[in-house]
């Protein structure tokens, strides 16, 4: 089963420090600071916990990541892996 699809967008102006997180066309965060690392967590209907981590400069770390219930997007099964024994 594929589950549900959602859209998450992070808009971050490195010049002004303004940040906006939009989840399924609803802004869930807006702030302004010039820190080089951004982290924000939220929940929707208390079903899942989402977390965005972004770095202004990659520098050996991933520049961005999205976690769902503590699991990194990069560690999630790909669509073609769904339903296979190792997924």
VEXDREN-2710 file (C-alpha; in Angstrom, 1 decimal):
% VEXDREN-2710
k/r/px/py/pz
1/UNK/0.0/0.0/0.0
2/UNK/1.4/3.4/-0.9
3/UNK/-0.4/5.3/1.9
4/UNK/-1.0/9.0/1.5
5/UNK/0.9/11.6/-0.5
6/UNK/1.7/15.0/0.9
7/UNK/3.6/18.1/-0.2
8/UNK/6.1/19.9/2.0
9/UNK/7.8/23.1/0.8
10/UNK/10.6/25.0/2.5
11/UNK/11.3/28.5/1.2
12/UNK/14.4/30.0/2.8
13/UNK/15.9/33.4/1.9
14/UNK/19.6/33.3/3.0
15/UNK/19.8/37.0/2.5
16/UNK/16.9/38.1/4.8
17/UNK/16.7/34.9/6.9
18/UNK/13.0/34.6/6.2
19/UNK/11.7/31.0/6.3
20/UNK/8.3/29.5/5.4
21/UNK/7.2/25.9/5.7
22/UNK/4.1/24.9/3.8
23/UNK/2.4/21.5/4.2
24/UNK/-0.4/20.6/1.8
25/UNK/-0.9/24.2/0.8
26/UNK/-1.1/25.4/4.4
27/UNK/1.6/27.5/6.0
28/UNK/2.7/25.7/9.2
29/UNK/5.7/27.9/10.0
30/UNK/7.0/31.4/9.3
31/UNK/10.0/33.0/10.9
32/UNK/13.0/35.3/10.3
33/UNK/16.5/34.7/11.7
34/UNK/19.9/34.5/10.2
35/UNK/21.0/31.2/11.7
36/UNK/22.8/28.7/9.4
37/UNK/20.8/25.7/10.5
38/UNK/17.0/25.5/10.5
39/UNK/14.9/22.8/12.3
40/UNK/11.2/22.7/12.6
41/UNK/8.8/19.9/13.7
42/UNK/5.0/19.8/13.5
43/UNK/2.2/17.3/13.6
44/UNK/-1.0/17.0/11.6
45/UNK/-4.0/15.6/13.4
46/UNK/-1.7/14.0/15.9
47/UNK/-1.1/11.1/13.5
48/UNK/2.4/11.7/12.3
49/UNK/5.3/14.0/13.4
50/UNK/7.2/15.7/10.6
51/UNK/10.6/17.4/11.0
52/UNK/12.6/19.5/8.5
53/UNK/16.3/20.0/9.0
54/UNK/18.1/22.3/6.6
55/UNK/21.7/23.7/6.5
56/UNK/22.5/26.9/4.7
57/UNK/25.8/25.3/3.5
58/UNK/26.0/21.5/3.0
59/UNK/29.6/21.2/4.4
60/UNK/29.7/17.4/4.7
61/UNK/26.1/17.1/6.0
62/UNK/23.0/16.8/3.9
63/UNK/21.8/20.2/3.1
64/UNK/18.2/19.2/3.9
65/UNK/16.2/16.3/5.2
66/UNK/12.6/15.5/6.0
67/UNK/11.8/13.1/8.8
68/UNK/8.4/11.4/9.2
69/UNK/7.9/9.8/12.6
70/UNK/11.7/9.9/13.1
71/UNK/12.6/8.2/9.8
72/UNK/14.6/10.2/7.3
73/UNK/13.2/10.7/3.8
74/UNK/16.5/9.3/2.4
75/UNK/16.0/6.0/4.3
76/UNK/12.4/5.4/3.2
77/UNK/11.6/2.8/0.6
78/UNK/11.4/4.1/-3.0
79/UNK/8.1/3.6/-4.8
80/UNK/9.5/0.7/-6.9
81/UNK/10.6/-1.0/-3.6
82/UNK/7.1/-1.0/-2.0
83/UNK/5.8/-4.5/-1.5
84/UNK/9.2/-6.2/-1.8
85/UNK/10.5/-8.2/1.2
86/UNK/13.4/-5.8/2.0
87/UNK/11.3/-2.6/1.9
END
